[in-house]
Amino acid sequence: MNETLDDRTTAYILETRRPFEDLRQVASQLAGLLVLAASGARSTGPGHPLLDAARETLDRAGDEIRSARPSPRSRRHHEYLLGAVGALDQAVSAALLRLRGDRLADVDAVLGPLKAGYGQLQAAAGRLPGFELVAFNQGCCASSKSEV
């Protein structure tokens, strides 16, 4: 992406970078709750501090993204961000209604929309500069397949 950015696209990037990071944080918080639920923790339901923080952060980020004014060049990026907000909202709502540490079957109700939301964030990250996601499969701890 070595193209020169117009002023309106640059303004959009600056306006939406923090809400993008907030959406990443919401996805991480939900993933953490799913790990707790999968381990049998009984405190993963409504009222858990991570879930409350995720809802608050998501609401703020969603408001900021919905009020952003994308340029023609950033319109697709904006659509991905709106998709991420919608999917993560479904995931948070499912967690509030259905996550209990002793009911592992309900983890899927959160995991599906969480994956969809993260997929929207990945798609958005590829559209404009400044919205990178960490590729965990490229990290130092990722397992590598060596040919034998």
Secondary structure, DSSP 8 states (H G I E B T S, - for coil): --S---HHHHHHHHHHHHHHHHHHHHHHHHHHHHHHHHTT-TT-STT-HHHHHHHHHHHHHHHHHHH----TTTHHHHHHHHHHHHHHHHHHHHHHHH--TT-GGGHHHHHHHHHHHHHHHHHHHTTSTT-----GGGSTTS------
